[in-house]
Amino acid sequence: MTERKKELTEELERIEREIADLNERIPPHSVKPVFIQQLDELEARRDEITGELEMINRSDQGSEH
């Protein structure tokens, strides 16, 4: 596994934990905008990392042939 892929995987795991923690702390009613903003930022970063990991995986598969 490349160093970049390892870093991204570790960051993705950390972000997933933060998202889960935030979802547990968000009250079911009267959600404060700060919670939504934090969740949006975490999910956006998660999506960026997932996209970059997919590109790395495709690149790795292409170099195997």
Buried (B, 14 or more C-beta within 10 A) or exposed (E): EEEEBEEBBEBBEEBEEBBEEBEEEBEEEEEEEEBEEBBEEBEEBBEBBEEBBEEBEEEEEEEEE
